[in-house]
Amino acid sequence: MSVQDLKAKPVSAAELSRALERGEEIAILDVRPEGFYSRGHMLYASCLPANRMEMLVDRLVPRRDCPVVAIDEAGEAAPDAAAKLARLGYSTVGWLEGGMKAWTRAGHVSFSGTNVPGKALGELVEHELGTPFIEAAELKRRLDAGEDIVVLDSRPLQEFTDFSIPGAVSCPTAELVYRYFETVRSPDTLVVVNCAGRTRSIIGAQTLVNAGVPNRVVSLRNSTMGWLFEGYRLDRGRVRTAPAPSAQALARARSLARALGQRAGVRHVDRDGLDEMVRQSGERTLYLFDVRTPMEYRSGHLPGARLAEGGQLVQAYDEYAGTRNARVVLTDFDGVRAVVVASWLRQLGIDEVYVYDAGSERRLDTGDEALRILGERPANRNWLQPDVLAAMLEQGEAAVFDIESTVAFRQGHIPGARFAARDELERAARTAGPRTAVVVTSSDGILAGVAAADLAAAGIPAAALLGGTRAWRSGGWPLETSAEPFAPDTDVWYGPYAYSEEETFAAFRRYLDWEATLVDDLRREGDTRIRARNLNPGQPPGES
């Protein structure tokens, strides 16, 4: 059976495996909460919890007649999720019969963790290409000695602001070649690339090696985790960014990027070609990503382009694109960043990836990316201002239910609020007294609005907090934290930095041990199409 025949039908593991081998367009959506998904899932399944489906599915699977297969643990929830997808407008939907249990019985690997394809690529790159590294203790000794060293932190700026190695400079992965020659002025400088764990430091360092920069480049082994293992301190709240390139520095970066793109087989598309892809997007899925920084994106981007900061797109591709074998077009305005990111997506097994230089575009959109929410019922109309909620809470007239996540709830919630997963919200809301108003909140209020509409449809009058918990905090009202012992790995995956201070090192060790298993897991799965390619201009080209 072809996946095109899907009409709310069960699909066997063998049928799904054959569809993947044929290279058809297909979206594999794991509909369990992220915590359960992280315990074991298909390599190329995107996590789409059924309780957030309306908010996420349009971005993950933009083409409504793309074949979709819903997956769960053992076939217990996927049929309902497939029916919901059909109600949201998807015409070719099925579910994996027997779920992940059937998939593993058929001999396939169950991958734990999140963003596995991108992280596995990082491990494969270090294993196959021998990406050079430096230990934390050695780096600290050399920094203390005043040696000529630049530490480039390859995470997004917000992560850098949360914590960073003293003296490091924020330069996210896609920015490394673009900003390099304005940041590193001497060919004698040792360049160290750092991140929070491993992947982005390895990919970042190898990016500079692949581009052929004149300096010695290394990754910091185990990055910030390794730094903390040695007992060294971190800066918090610091902002140090790599400068934008001068005309001369940009010319050098473009030259390296152009040669890297040729070695990687990166294809380019012009305006006419892009327009034709857009016209065909009803029959052939197209993802159009702007790989620059969020601030640049908001200042002006190609109409229809989604923000996908380049390094994050490589690491978390499964969060941005749910359709396998789709077309991907990357845009920038400089001729560097999109080429660098495309070189990595090619290694991630994305065959149809193109680069479009939007530098000559005159018509641009500004502001944040629009979020399209698909709904089965009329949108919520009952919004509550934060100051009104504050007054109601003071009088004991409201019961607040926070549905964002257990991690977010622990970090800060409205005083007196209760956490409730969305699929448990109706039951929890019915425990509120008859004279107590039910108010739903989430981080920005969007998910809360969808959930409040669900409650209204179930006969429970409910309001959603306008702007969510962020608006409450911005208005000056306090938040409280919680040490409530939520069961880990349920609604969300608990990253190694989400644990309490006394649990941190054990969490780090578990995470690093997990990453070390990814190469073997890839090999057990068979041909995953992930390849670590030797693109270093100083060595013979080809796959290692």
C-alpha positions in Angstrom: 0.0 0.0 0.0 1.3 3.5 -0.9 1.0 6.1 1.8 -1.1 8.1 -0.7 -3.8 5.5 0.0 -4.1 6.6 3.7 -7.7 7.4 4.7 -7.7 7.2 8.4 -6.3 3.6 8.2 -3.8 1.7 10.3 -0.4 1.2 8.7 1.8 -1.7 9.5 5.5 -1.3 10.4 6.4 -3.0 7.2 4.3 -0.7 5.1 5.7 2.4 6.8 9.3 1.1 6.4 8.7 0.5 2.6 7.3 4.0 2.3 10.4 5.5 3.9 12.7 3.4 1.6 10.8 4.7 -1.5 11.6 8.3 -0.5 8.0 9.5 -0.7 6.9 12.7 1.0 5.5 11.7 4.4 5.1 13.2 7.8 5.7 11.0 10.8 4.2 12.6 13.9 4.6 11.1 17.4 1.5 12.3 19.2 2.6 11.5 22.7 3.7 14.2 25.2 7.4 15.1 24.8 8.4 13.3 28.0 7.1 10.0 26.7 8.4 10.7 23.2 11.9 11.2 24.6 11.9 7.7 26.1 11.8 6.1 22.7 10.7 7.1 19.2 11.4 6.7 15.5 14.5 8.5 14.3 12.7 10.8 11.9 9.4 11.3 13.9 8.6 14.8 14.9 7.1 15.3 18.3 3.6 16.7 18.0 1.7 16.2 21.3 -2.0 15.8 20.6 -2.7 18.4 23.3 -0.7 21.0 21.3 -1.6 19.9 17.8 -3.6 23.0 16.8 -0.7 25.2 17.5 2.2 23.2 15.9 0.9 21.1 13.0 0.5 23.9 10.4 4.2 24.8 10.7 5.4 21.1 10.8 3.2 19.9 8.0 2.1 22.9 5.8 0.6 20.8 3.0 -2.8 19.5 3.9 -2.8 16.5 1.6 0.7 15.4 2.6 0.5 11.8 3.8 0.7 11.7 7.6 1.2 8.8 10.0 0.5 9.3 13.7 2.5 7.2 16.2 2.2 6.5 19.9 3.4 3.8 22.3 1.2 0.9 21.3 -1.6 2.1 19.2 -3.8 3.4 22.0 -3.9 7.2 21.2 -2.8 7.5 17.6 -6.2 6.6 16.0 -7.8 9.5 17.9 -5.0 11.8 16.9 -5.3 10.8 13.3 -9.0 11.6 13.5 -8.2 15.0 15.0 -5.7 15.7 12.2 -8.5 14.8 9.7 -10.8 17.3 11.4 -8.1 19.9 11.1 -8.0 19.5 7.4 -5.5 16.8 6.6 -6.8 14.5 3.9 -4.3 11.6 3.9 -3.9 10.4 7.5 -3.2 7.1 9.1 -1.6 5.6 12.2 1.1 3.1 12.9 -0.6 -0.1 14.0 0.8 -1.2 17.3 2.8 2.0 17.7 6.4 2.0 18.7 6.2 -1.5 20.2 5.4 -2.8 16.8 8.1 -0.8 15.2 10.8 -2.2 17.5 9.4 -5.7 17.1 10.0 -5.3 13.4 13.7 -4.8 14.1 14.0 -1.1 14.1 15.8 1.0 16.7 13.9 3.1 19.3 15.8 6.4 19.8 15.6 8.1 23.2 16.1 11.8 23.8 15.2 14.8 21.6 16.5 16.3 18.4 18.2 13.0 17.7 19.1 13.4 14.0 21.0 16.7 14.6 22.7 15.5 17.7 23.6 12.2 16.1 25.1 14.1 13.2 27.4 15.9 15.7 28.6 12.7 17.2 29.1 11.1 13.8 31.2 14.2 12.7 33.5 14.0 15.7 33.8 10.2 15.4 34.3 10.1 11.6 36.2 13.3 10.9 38.1 13.7 14.2 37.0 17.2 15.0 39.8 18.6 17.2 39.0 19.5 20.8 40.5 20.9 24.0 39.7 19.8 27.5 38.3 22.4 29.9 41.3 22.3 32.3 43.7 22.9 29.5 41.6 25.8 28.2 41.4 27.4 31.7 45.2 27.1 32.1 45.9 28.8 28.8 43.3 31.5 29.4 44.8 32.2 32.8 48.2 32.4 31.2 47.0 35.2 28.9 47.4 33.2 25.7 45.9 34.5 22.4 42.5 32.7 22.5 39.0 33.5 21.3 36.1 31.5 22.7 33.1 31.5 20.4 29.8 30.4 22.0 27.7 28.8 19.2 24.4 28.9 21.0 21.6 31.5 20.3 22.1 34.8 22.2 19.4 34.1 24.8 21.1 30.9 25.9 24.4 32.7 26.0 22.9 35.4 28.2 21.7 32.7 30.7 25.2 31.6 31.3 28.6 31.7 29.5 32.2 30.9 30.0 34.0 34.1 31.2 35.4 36.0 28.3 33.5 34.1 25.6 31.8 35.8 22.7 28.3 34.9 21.4 28.5 33.8 17.8 25.8 31.2 16.9 26.7 28.4 14.6 25.4 30.0 11.4 27.2 33.2 12.2 30.6 31.7 12.7 31.9 32.1 9.1 29.9 35.2 8.5 31.4 37.1 11.5 34.7 35.3 11.7 37.1 37.8 10.1 35.7 40.7 12.1 36.1 38.8 15.3 39.3 36.9 14.9 41.9 39.3 13.5 45.1 37.2 13.8 45.8 33.9 12.1 47.8 32.9 15.2 44.7 33.1 17.6 43.5 29.7 18.9 39.8 29.6 18.3 37.6 27.5 20.7 34.0 26.8 20.0 31.7 26.2 22.9 28.0 25.3 23.6 26.0 23.9 26.4 26.6 20.2 25.8 28.4 18.8 22.8 26.6 19.0 19.4 26.8 22.7 18.6 30.5 23.0 19.7 31.4 20.0 17.4 29.3 21.3 14.5 30.6 24.8 15.0 34.2 23.9 15.2 33.9 21.6 12.1 32.1 24.4 10.3 35.2 26.6 10.6 37.5 23.7 9.7 35.3 22.9 6.6 35.3 26.5 5.6 39.1 26.6 5.7 39.8 29.5 8.1 43.5 30.1 8.7 43.4 29.5 12.4 43.7 26.4 14.5 40.1 25.6 15.6 39.0 23.3 18.4 35.8 22.5 20.2 35.6 22.6 24.0 35.1 19.0 24.9 31.8 18.5 26.7 31.5 22.3 26.5 29.9 24.1 29.5 29.2 20.8 31.2 32.9 19.9 31.1 33.7 23.4 32.4 31.4 22.9 35.3 32.7 19.4 36.0 36.1 21.1 36.7 34.5 23.4 39.2 35.0 26.6 37.2 32.5 29.5 37.4 30.2 30.8 34.7 29.2 34.4 33.8 25.4 35.0 34.0 23.5 37.9 32.3 26.5 39.0 30.2 26.0 40.1 26.6 29.1 39.9 24.3 28.3 39.5 20.7 30.6 38.9 17.7 30.5 42.1 15.5 28.9 42.2 12.1 31.5 42.0 9.3 33.0 45.0 7.5 32.9 45.0 3.7 36.3 43.5 3.6 35.6 40.8 6.2 32.3 39.9 4.5 34.1 39.5 1.1 36.5 37.0 2.7 33.6 35.1 4.4 31.7 35.0 1.1 34.7 33.5 -0.7 35.1 30.7 1.9 31.3 30.1 1.9 31.2 29.9 -1.9 34.0 27.3 -2.0 32.4 25.3 0.9 29.1 25.3 -0.9 30.7 23.9 -4.1 32.4 21.1 -2.1 29.2 20.3 -0.4 27.1 20.3 -3.6 24.8 23.1 -2.4 22.3 24.2 -5.0 21.1 27.8 -5.5 17.7 29.0 -6.8 16.9 32.4 -8.4 13.7 34.4 -8.0 11.9 32.7 -10.9 12.8 29.3 -9.5 11.6 30.1 -6.0 8.3 31.5 -7.4 7.8 28.2 -9.3 8.4 26.2 -6.1 5.9 28.4 -4.3 3.3 27.7 -7.1 4.0 24.0 -6.7 3.7 23.9 -2.9 0.2 22.6 -3.0 1.5 19.4 -4.6 5.1 19.4 -3.3 5.9 20.5 0.3 8.1 23.6 0.5 9.8 25.0 3.6 11.2 28.5 3.3 13.6 29.3 6.2 15.4 32.6 7.0 18.5 31.4 8.9 19.7 34.8 10.2 19.3 36.0 13.8 15.9 36.7 15.3 16.6 40.5 15.5 17.6 40.6 11.8 14.5 38.5 10.8 12.2 40.9 12.6 13.8 43.9 10.9 12.9 42.6 7.5 12.5 39.1 5.9 11.2 37.6 2.7 7.4 37.3 2.7 6.5 33.7 3.7 9.9 32.9 5.2 9.9 31.4 8.6 12.6 32.2 11.2 14.9 29.3 11.7 18.2 30.5 13.2 20.7 28.4 11.3 22.5 26.5 14.0 19.2 25.6 15.7 17.8 24.4 12.4 20.7 21.9 12.0 20.4 20.7 15.6 16.6 20.6 15.8 15.5 20.1 12.2 12.7 17.8 13.4 11.1 20.7 15.3 11.0 22.9 12.1 10.0 20.4 9.4 7.8 17.4 9.9 7.7 16.3 6.2 10.3 13.9 5.0 11.6 14.4 1.4 10.3 17.9 1.1 11.9 20.9 -0.6 13.8 23.3 1.7 14.9 26.8 0.7 17.2 28.7 2.9 17.5 32.5 2.7 19.9 35.2 4.0 21.0 38.6 2.8 24.7 38.0 2.7 25.6 34.9 0.7 27.3 33.2 3.7 25.0 31.9 6.3 22.4 30.0 4.2 25.3 28.2 2.3 26.9 27.1 5.6 23.6 25.8 6.9 22.8 24.1 3.6 26.1 22.2 3.7 25.0 20.7 7.1 21.4 19.9 6.0 22.9 18.0 3.1 24.8 15.8 5.6 21.7 15.4 7.6 20.1 13.7 4.6 18.0 16.5 3.2 18.5 16.1 -0.5 16.5 18.9 -1.9 17.9 21.9 -0.1 18.5 25.2 -2.0 19.9 28.6 -1.2 18.2 31.9 -2.2 20.1 35.1 -1.6 17.4 37.7 -0.7 19.8 40.6 -0.7 18.2 42.2 -3.7 14.6 41.9 -2.5 12.8 45.2 -2.1 9.5 43.9 -0.6 10.0 42.6 2.9 7.8 41.7 5.8 8.7 42.9 9.3 8.0 41.7 12.8 7.6 38.2 14.3 6.6 35.1 12.3 2.9 34.7 12.2 1.6 31.7 14.1 -1.4 30.0 12.4 -3.6 28.0 14.8 -5.9 25.4 13.4 -9.1 24.9 15.2 -12.0 22.5 15.4 -14.3 25.1 17.1 -14.7 28.9 17.3 -11.7 30.6 18.9 -11.8 31.7 22.5 -13.4 35.1 23.0 -13.2 35.3 26.8 -9.9 37.0 27.7 -9.0 38.3 31.1 -6.6 41.2 31.7 -3.8 40.5 34.2 -4.9 43.4 36.5 -8.4 42.0 36.6 -7.1 38.5 37.5 -4.9 40.0 40.3 -8.0 41.6 41.8 -10.0 38.4 41.5 -7.3 36.4 43.2 -7.1 38.9 46.0 -10.8 38.3 46.7 -10.5 34.6 46.3 -12.8 34.6 43.2 -10.6 32.7 40.7 -8.9 29.3 40.2 -5.9 29.5 37.9 -4.8 26.5 35.9 -1.3 26.7 34.3 -1.1 24.3 31.3 2.3 25.3 29.8 4.7 22.6 31.2 6.0 21.2 34.5 9.4 22.8 33.8 7.9 26.2 33.2 5.6 25.8 36.2 8.6 25.0 38.5 10.5 28.0 37.2 7.7 30.5 37.9 3.9 30.6 38.0 1.1 32.8 39.2 0.8 32.5 43.0 -1.8 29.9 43.9 -2.0 28.5 40.3 -2.3 24.7 39.8 -0.5 22.9 37.0 -2.8 20.8 34.8 -1.8 19.1 31.6 -4.2 20.1 28.8 -5.8 16.6 28.5 -6.5 16.7 32.3 -7.8 20.3 32.3 -11.5 19.6 32.1 -11.4 17.2 35.0 -9.3 19.7 37.1 -11.5 22.6 36.2 -14.6 20.8 37.4 -13.0 20.8 40.9 -13.3 24.6 41.1 -16.2 25.8 43.2 -19.4 27.0 41.5 -18.7 30.6 42.4 -15.1 30.5 41.4 -14.0 31.7 38.0 -11.9 29.2 36.0 -8.9 31.0 34.4 -6.4 29.2 32.2 -2.9 30.5 31.6 0.2 29.4 29.5 3.4 31.2 28.8 2.0 33.6 26.2 -1.7 32.9 26.6 -2.0 31.3 23.1 -2.4 27.7 24.2 -4.5 28.9 27.1 -6.9 30.5 24.6 -7.3 27.2 22.7 -7.9 25.3 26.0 -10.4 27.8 27.3 -12.4 27.3 24.0 -12.3 23.5 24.7 -13.7 24.1 28.2 -16.5 26.3 26.9 -17.4 23.6 24.4 -17.6 21.1 27.4 -20.0 23.4 29.2 -17.4 25.0 31.6 -17.3 28.8 31.4 -13.6 29.7 31.4 -11.4 32.7 30.6 -7.8 32.7 29.3 -5.3 35.2 30.7 -4.5 37.7 28.0 -0.7 37.6 27.3 -0.3 34.6 29.6 2.1 34.3 32.5 4.6 36.6 30.6 2.1 39.5 30.7 1.5 38.9 34.4 5.3 39.1 35.1 5.7 42.1 32.8 3.0 43.9 34.7 5.0 43.6 37.9 3.0 40.9 39.6 5.1 38.3 41.4 5.7 34.7 40.4 6.4 31.8 42.7 8.5 28.8 42.1 7.8 25.2 43.0 9.7 22.3 44.2 6.7 20.0 43.7 8.0 16.6 42.7 6.5 16.2 39.3 7.3 12.8 37.7 10.2 13.5 35.2 9.8 12.6 31.5 6.1 13.0 31.3 4.7 16.1 29.7 8.2 17.4 28.6 11.7 16.2 28.4 13.8 17.4 31.3 17.1 18.7 29.8 20.2 18.4 31.9 20.1 22.0 33.0 16.5 21.8 34.3 17.4 19.8 37.4 18.2 21.2 40.8 21.7 22.1 41.7 22.4 18.9 43.7 21.1 16.8 40.7 22.9 18.7 38.0 26.2 16.7 37.6 24.3 13.4 37.6 22.0 14.8 34.9 25.1 16.0 32.9 26.7 12.6 33.1 23.5 10.9 31.9 23.2 13.3 29.0 26.8 12.9 27.9 26.6 9.1 28.2 23.4 9.2 26.0 25.1 11.2 23.3 27.9 8.8 23.2 25.5 6.0 22.2 24.1 7.8 19.2 26.6 6.6 16.6 26.1 3.0 17.5 22.3 3.5 17.4 22.5 5.0 13.9 24.5 2.0 12.7 22.0 -0.5 14.2 19.2 1.3 12.4 20.8 0.9 9.0 20.9 3.5 6.2 19.6 6.6 7.9 21.0 8.9 5.2 23.0 10.9 7.8 26.5 11.3 6.5 29.6 13.1 7.9 31.3 14.4 4.9 34.9 15.5 4.6 34.6 19.1 3.3 37.9 20.4 4.6 39.6 22.1 1.7 43.0 20.9 3.0 42.1 17.3 2.5 40.7 15.2 -0.4 37.0 15.7 -0.8 34.4 12.9 -0.3 32.6 11.1 2.5 34.6 9.6 5.3 
